[in-house]
């Protein structure tokens, strides 16, 4: 996804009743996992997958995402994504 300042619209993730507390760490991690499971099953252009992408990119610290991406690429991510 590229950033275009002219069309940028700031959006925050919608409420998810599975994660009712202020600490959104689990919501972040689950959205990352759900996104990768979704794109593995349906492809990156499948619109519902994009909701998970927006959620984890809004909630997760960049360091976490980079670490998880490195683990996935190395085949060492602790959760099956297929």
Helices and strands as residue ranges (DSSP letters): H 25-42, H 47-59, H 62-73
